[in-house]
Amino acid sequence: MTTIIAATNRPNSNTLKIANYYQAQLNLKGQEANILSLEHLPADVLNTDMFGKRSTAFEKIQDLINQTTKFLFIIPEYNGSFPCVLKVLIDACDFPGSFYDKKACLVGISSGKYGNIRGVDHFTGVCHYIHLNVLPLRIHIPNIKQELDASGNLIQEDTIKFTNEQIDKFIRF
């Protein structure tokens, strides 16, 4: 099973729009994928689901993580890195079994001109530590507001080309 993680808790985010875009593209290629938007993490996750504790609300998320064999992370740039809510998800999940020897694909997005290169690099280090195997082709989408139409579809020809290449490699990964 593939799960796309929209790695922000910001409502109505461009991150979620890109997650929906990737899900649609995977579906067109015959691949089913779930979306986990981190805006739906339990509000009190830091108090209820860390260090071996488990709330009923997080159990559903943990079950999804356990069933997933391939993750596609859409990672917005927050202060030159990745959002803390993504690290909270990783820390709240059972270790080491949640991610160990599973596969990941990384997509960075930003309002600026670098597409969250640093944040994706930082998160790659976390992935290596938890033994999550990362697809070498990592995509960085800068100036995200100029990349999307009103329906949340990518519109820049080169970005569409590169994301399609990444999706094809992720399917084979």
Buried (B, 14 or more C-beta within 10 A) or exposed (E): EBBBBBBBBBEEBBBBBBBBBBBEBBEEEEBEBEBBBBBEBBEEBEEBBEEEEBBEBBEEBBEBBBEBEBBBBBBBBBEEBBBEBBBBBBBBBEEEEBBEEBBBBBBBBBBEEBBBBBBBBBBBEBBEEBEBBBBEBBBBBBBBEEBBEEEBBBEBEEBBEBBBEBBEEBBEB
